Amino acid sequence: MLTSPAGPTADDAEQEAVAALVALGYKPQEASRMVSKIARPDANSER
């Protein structure tokens, strides 16, 4: 996966999470809704 020089953004992470849920069999709308419920702008992978 290629990322921009500045690094991945929160939107990229959300899109990746939605894509993963869809790959697991969730409907795209359902996956987006689930990710939106838990997405936090201040979250990062180091917590």
C-alpha positions in Angstrom: 0.0 0.0 0.0 1.4 3.4 -1.0 1.0 6.3 1.3 1.7 10.0 0.9 5.0 11.4 2.2 3.2 13.1 5.0 1.8 9.7 6.1 -1.7 8.3 6.2 -4.6 10.5 7.2 -7.6 9.7 9.4 -9.7 9.4 6.2 -7.3 6.8 4.8 -7.6 4.8 8.0 -11.4 5.0 8.0 -11.6 4.0 4.3 -9.2 1.1 5.0 -11.4 0.0 8.0 -14.6 0.1 5.8 -12.9 -1.9 3.1 -11.8 -4.5 5.6 -15.3 -4.8 7.0 -16.7 -5.1 3.4 -14.2 -7.9 2.7 -15.5 -9.7 5.8 -19.0 -9.6 4.4 -20.6 -6.4 5.7 -22.6 -4.2 3.4 -20.7 -1.0 2.5 -23.3 1.3 4.2 -23.3 -0.8 7.3 -19.5 -0.8 7.5 -19.3 3.0 7.0 -21.9 3.5 9.8 -20.0 1.3 12.1 -16.6 3.0 11.4 -18.2 6.5 11.8 -19.5 5.6 15.2 -16.0 4.7 16.6 -13.8 7.1 14.6 -12.0 9.7 16.7 -10.0 12.5 15.1 -7.4 12.4 17.9 -6.9 8.6 17.7 -3.6 7.2 16.4 -2.1 3.7 16.2 0.2 4.4 19.2 -2.5 4.4 21.8 
